[in-house]
Amino acid sequence: PVESKNEAAMSELVPEPRQKPVVPMKPMGINTSLLGYIGIDTIIEQMRKKTMKTGFDFNIMVVGQSGLGKSTLVNTLFKSQVSRKSSGWNREEKIPKTVEIKAIGHVIEEGGVKMKLTVIDTPGFGDQINNENCWEPIEKYINEQYEKFLKEEVNIARKKRIPDTRVHCCLYFISPTGHSLRPLDLEFMKHLSKVVNIIPVIAKADTMTLEEKTEFKQRVRKELEVNGIEFYPQKEFDEDLEDKTENDKIRQESMPFAVVGSDKEYQVNGKRVLGRKTPWGIIEVENLNHCEFALLRDFVIRTHLQDLKEVTHNIHYETYRAKRLNGNGGLPPMTVETEENHESNL
C-alpha cells in the first residue's frame, strides 16, 4: 500500500509527456505562385524611408601613439574635417600626462541619408615613458557608454529613441616598424577586444617596401593569433557560410589594413586625387596599388558599417548588460563625477 501511495504521488508529480504541436503543412515551394501582387517587397523601401528620416549614429574611436596620422586618416575616410587637425604636437601643446578622451560630433549627409558621426580621439595613449595600464581610461570610457545606454533602457518612461554613444568601432594604429607588435599593442588589444570591435591598422604604410609590408602583415596576424586576440570580424559571429567565406578572406589577407592617409589633392594624369607628395612621386591614397586605404574604407563604411553596429549592440553591449544585471541585481546610481566627465568629453 505504501508503494502504491508513492506511485500515486509520483504520477501526480511527473507530468504527462506533452503532445508535439501540430506542424503546419509546408508550402509547395519557395516560389509559390501568387494570384496577384501583394507588396511584401516594399518593406525594404519602407525601411529606407524611415532611416532617411531619422538618420543613424556611428561612433568610431581612434587609438595609437601620436604621429601615426590618426586624425588625417579619419578625415580621409569621411572626406571632411571630422577629426581634430594635427600634424604631430605643436610646440606650445604639451603631450598629455595621462590618456585623454576627446569626442567630436558631426552630422554628415550624403544622398539624403544623415549620419551622426562621433570621432573619439585618445591623445596621450602610448606617449609616456611608462605606458603601463594606459588602456584603462579607454576601457572605462567604453563601459561608461554601455552604462549610459543601459540606464536609459531600464527607465520606466524611456525615450522612444535612446541616444547611442556606444563605440561601434575602434581603429587601432600599429607603428610601421616592420619588426613585431609592441607589448603595449598586445596588452591593449587583449583587454579591449572583449568589449569593442577592434580593427587593426598599420599606419604610414608608405614607409615600408611592398615585401616588408606583406611580411609585417603576416607577422602581426600570427602574433595576434598566438596571443588569442580576436579582432573584428570575429570568427564566432559569422552568421552563415557566405559571411564566413567573405570574412575569412578579410581576416587572412586584408587584416591589418596597411594604409596611408591624406587630405591634400594633387593632379595625376588629368585627375584630382588624394595623395602624399614625395621626391619619387605621388602616393595615391585611393589607389590599391599604392596602399589599402580603399579596402579599409569599403570595409568600415560600405560593407560592414551596419554589422559593426549590430555586433556592438547584440554581443558587446549584451555581455555588459548581462554582467551588470546579474552581478548587482540592480543599477547603482551613476556618480556625479562620471556624468560630469562624460559631458565635458562631449
C-alpha positions in Angstrom: 0.0 0.0 0.0 2.9 2.3 0.8 4.3 1.6 -2.6 1.0 2.3 -4.4 0.8 5.6 -2.5 4.3 6.6 -3.6 3.5 5.6 -7.1 0.3 7.7 -7.0 2.3 10.6 -5.6 4.9 10.2 -8.3 2.3 10.0 -11.0 1.0 13.3 -9.7 4.5 14.9 -9.8 5.6 13.6 -13.1 3.7 15.4 -15.8 2.4 13.5 -18.8 4.6 14.0 -21.9 3.3 16.9 -23.8 2.0 16.3 -27.3 4.1 17.8 -30.0 2.5 20.8 -31.6 1.0 20.2 -35.0 3.4 21.4 -37.6 1.7 23.3 -40.3 2.0 21.9 -43.9 5.0 23.2 -45.7 4.2 25.3 -48.8 4.7 23.6 -52.1 7.9 25.6 -52.8 9.6 28.8 -52.1 8.3 30.4 -55.3 4.7 29.5 -54.7 2.9 31.3 -57.4 0.7 34.2 -56.1 -2.6 35.0 -57.5 -1.6 38.7 -57.7 0.9 41.2 -56.3 0.9 41.6 -52.5 3.7 44.1 -52.0 5.9 42.3 -49.4 9.0 43.6 -51.3 8.1 47.2 -50.4 9.3 46.7 -46.8 12.8 47.5 -47.9 11.7 50.8 -49.3 9.7 51.5 -46.1 12.8 50.8 -44.0 14.9 53.0 -46.3 12.5 55.9 -46.0 12.4 55.6 -42.2 16.2 55.5 -41.9 16.4 58.6 -44.2 14.1 60.5 -41.9 15.7 59.6 -38.6 19.3 59.1 -39.7 21.7 56.9 -37.7 24.6 57.1 -35.2 28.1 55.8 -35.9 30.8 56.2 -33.3 34.4 55.5 -34.2 37.4 55.6 -31.8 41.0 56.0 -32.9 43.8 54.7 -30.7 47.6 54.8 -31.2 50.6 56.9 -30.2 50.9 60.4 -31.6 52.5 61.0 -35.0 50.8 58.0 -36.7 48.3 60.1 -38.7 45.2 59.1 -36.9 43.3 62.4 -37.4 44.3 62.6 -41.1 43.2 59.1 -41.8 39.7 59.6 -40.2 39.4 62.9 -42.2 40.3 61.0 -45.3 37.8 58.2 -44.5 34.9 60.6 -44.2 36.2 63.2 -46.8 35.8 66.0 -44.3 37.4 67.6 -41.3 35.8 65.4 -38.7 38.8 64.9 -36.5 41.0 67.5 -34.8 43.6 68.6 -37.3 47.1 67.9 -36.1 50.4 67.1 -37.7 52.1 65.9 -34.5 52.2 68.1 -31.4 52.6 71.9 -31.7 55.5 73.3 -29.6 53.1 75.1 -27.4 50.9 71.9 -27.0 52.3 69.5 -24.4 51.9 65.8 -24.7 49.1 64.9 -22.1 50.5 63.3 -19.0 47.6 60.9 -19.0 45.3 59.4 -21.7 42.6 61.9 -22.5 39.3 61.1 -24.2 38.0 63.7 -26.7 34.8 63.1 -28.6 33.8 65.3 -31.5 30.4 65.0 -33.1 29.4 65.9 -36.7 26.4 65.3 -38.9 27.3 64.1 -42.4 24.7 63.9 -45.1 25.1 62.0 -48.4 22.3 61.1 -50.9 19.6 62.2 -48.4 21.0 59.9 -45.6 22.1 61.6 -42.4 24.8 60.1 -40.2 25.6 61.5 -36.8 29.3 60.7 -36.7 31.2 60.9 -33.4 35.0 60.6 -33.6 36.6 59.6 -30.3 40.3 60.5 -30.0 42.6 59.3 -27.3 45.6 61.8 -27.1 48.3 60.7 -24.8 48.0 56.9 -25.4 51.4 55.3 -25.7 53.3 58.6 -25.4 54.5 58.2 -21.9 57.8 56.8 -20.6 55.7 54.3 -18.5 52.7 53.2 -20.5 51.5 50.6 -18.0 47.7 50.2 -17.9 47.2 53.2 -20.2 44.4 51.2 -21.8 42.3 51.5 -18.6 40.8 55.0 -19.2 39.8 53.9 -22.7 38.1 50.7 -21.4 36.4 52.8 -18.7 35.0 55.3 -21.3 33.7 52.4 -23.5 31.9 50.8 -20.5 30.5 54.2 -19.4 28.8 54.4 -22.7 27.2 51.0 -22.2 26.2 52.1 -18.7 24.6 55.2 -20.1 22.6 53.2 -22.7 21.6 50.7 -20.1 20.3 53.4 -17.7 18.1 54.8 -20.5 16.9 51.3 -21.4 15.8 50.3 -17.9 13.9 53.6 -17.3 10.1 53.1 -16.9 9.4 56.1 -19.1 12.2 55.5 -21.6 12.9 57.6 -24.7 11.5 56.4 -28.0 15.0 56.6 -29.5 17.8 56.2 -27.0 20.8 58.3 -27.9 23.6 55.9 -28.9 27.1 57.0 -27.7 28.4 53.4 -27.6 31.7 52.8 -29.5 30.9 50.8 -32.6 34.4 50.5 -34.0 38.0 51.1 -32.7 40.7 51.7 -35.2 44.0 50.6 -33.5 47.0 52.2 -35.2 50.1 50.0 -35.3 53.5 51.7 -35.8 55.1 50.6 -39.1 58.3 49.2 -37.5 58.4 46.1 -39.7 59.5 44.0 -36.7 56.8 42.9 -34.3 54.0 44.3 -32.2 55.0 46.2 -29.0 53.9 44.7 -25.6 51.6 47.8 -25.3 49.8 46.8 -28.6 49.2 43.3 -27.4 48.1 44.4 -23.9 45.6 46.9 -25.3 44.1 44.6 -27.9 43.9 41.7 -25.4 41.9 43.7 -22.9 39.8 45.8 -25.3 38.9 43.1 -27.9 36.4 41.7 -25.3 34.5 45.0 -25.1 34.7 46.7 -28.5 35.2 45.9 -32.2 38.9 46.4 -32.9 40.2 46.9 -36.4 44.0 46.9 -36.5 45.6 49.3 -39.0 49.2 49.7 -40.0 49.8 53.4 -40.2 52.0 55.3 -42.6 52.5 52.2 -44.8 54.4 54.2 -47.4 57.5 53.9 -45.1 57.7 50.2 -46.0 58.5 48.4 -49.2 55.9 46.0 -50.7 57.8 43.0 -49.4 58.3 44.5 -45.9 54.5 45.3 -45.8 53.5 41.8 -46.7 55.8 40.2 -44.2 54.8 42.6 -41.4 51.1 42.0 -42.0 51.7 38.2 -41.8 53.7 38.7 -38.6 51.1 40.8 -37.0 48.3 38.3 -37.8 50.5 35.5 -36.4 51.2 37.4 -33.2 47.5 38.2 -32.7 46.6 34.5 -33.2 49.3 33.3 -30.8 48.1 35.7 -28.1 44.5 34.7 -28.6 43.4 38.2 -29.7 40.3 38.3 -31.8 39.8 41.4 -34.0 36.7 42.3 -35.9 35.1 40.5 -37.8 35.3 37.8 -35.1 35.0 34.2 -36.3 32.4 33.2 -33.8 30.0 35.9 -35.0 29.9 34.8 -38.7 26.2 34.2 -39.4 26.4 31.8 -42.3 28.7 30.2 -44.9 28.6 33.3 -47.1 29.6 35.5 -44.2 32.3 33.1 -43.2 33.8 33.0 -46.8 33.8 36.8 -47.1 35.2 37.4 -43.6 37.8 34.7 -43.8 39.2 36.5 -46.9 39.4 39.7 -44.9 40.9 38.0 -41.8 43.5 36.1 -43.7 44.5 38.6 -46.5 43.5 42.2 -45.7 44.0 42.5 -41.9 45.7 44.5 -40.7 45.0 47.2 -43.3 48.2 48.9 -44.4 47.1 52.5 -45.0 48.2 56.0 -45.9 46.0 59.0 -45.2 46.0 62.4 -46.8 43.5 65.2 -47.1 45.6 67.0 -49.8 44.7 66.8 -53.5 47.1 66.6 -56.4 46.7 66.4 -60.2 47.6 63.0 -61.6 47.1 62.2 -65.3 44.5 65.0 -65.5 42.6 63.8 -62.4 42.4 65.3 -58.9 43.4 62.6 -56.4 44.0 62.5 -52.6 47.7 61.8 -52.1 51.1 62.4 -50.4 53.8 64.0 -52.4 57.3 62.5 -52.2 60.5 63.2 -54.1 59.8 60.0 -56.0 56.2 60.8 -57.0 52.7 61.0 -55.5 51.3 58.2 -53.4 47.6 58.0 -54.3 45.6 57.2 -51.2 42.7 55.6 -53.1 44.9 53.6 -55.5 45.1 49.9 -54.3 48.5 49.5 -56.0 49.8 52.2 -53.6 48.0 51.3 -50.3 45.0 49.6 -48.8 43.0 52.7 -47.7 40.2 51.9 -50.2 39.9 48.4 -48.7 39.6 49.9 -45.2 37.0 52.5 -46.3 34.9 49.9 -48.2 35.1 47.5 -45.2 34.2 50.1 -42.5 31.6 52.1 -44.4 30.3 50.3 -47.5 30.0 46.7 -46.4 30.3 46.3 -42.6 29.0 49.5 -41.0 25.6 48.0 -40.1 27.3 44.8 -38.8 29.7 46.8 -36.6 26.6 48.4 -35.0 24.8 45.1 -34.6 27.8 43.3 -33.1 28.2 46.2 -30.7 24.5 46.0 -29.6 23.9 42.2 -29.7 27.3 41.0 -28.4 29.4 43.6 -26.6 26.6 45.6 -25.0 24.6 42.5 -24.3 27.6 40.9 -22.5 28.0 44.1 -20.4 24.2 44.3 -19.7 24.0 40.6 -18.5 27.0 41.1 -16.2 25.6 44.3 -14.7 22.1 42.9 -14.1 23.3 39.5 -12.8 26.1 40.9 -10.7 24.3 43.7 -9.0 20.6 42.7 -9.3 20.1 46.4 -9.8 21.8 49.6 -11.0 23.7 51.8 -8.6 23.4 55.5 -9.5 26.0 56.9 -11.8 28.4 59.0 -9.9 28.2 62.8 -10.5 31.9 62.8 -11.4 31.3 60.2 -14.1 28.4 62.2 -15.6 30.4 65.5 -15.5 33.4 63.8 -17.1 31.3 62.4 -19.9 29.6 65.7 -20.6 32.9 67.6 -20.7 34.2 65.0 -23.1 31.3 65.7 -25.4 
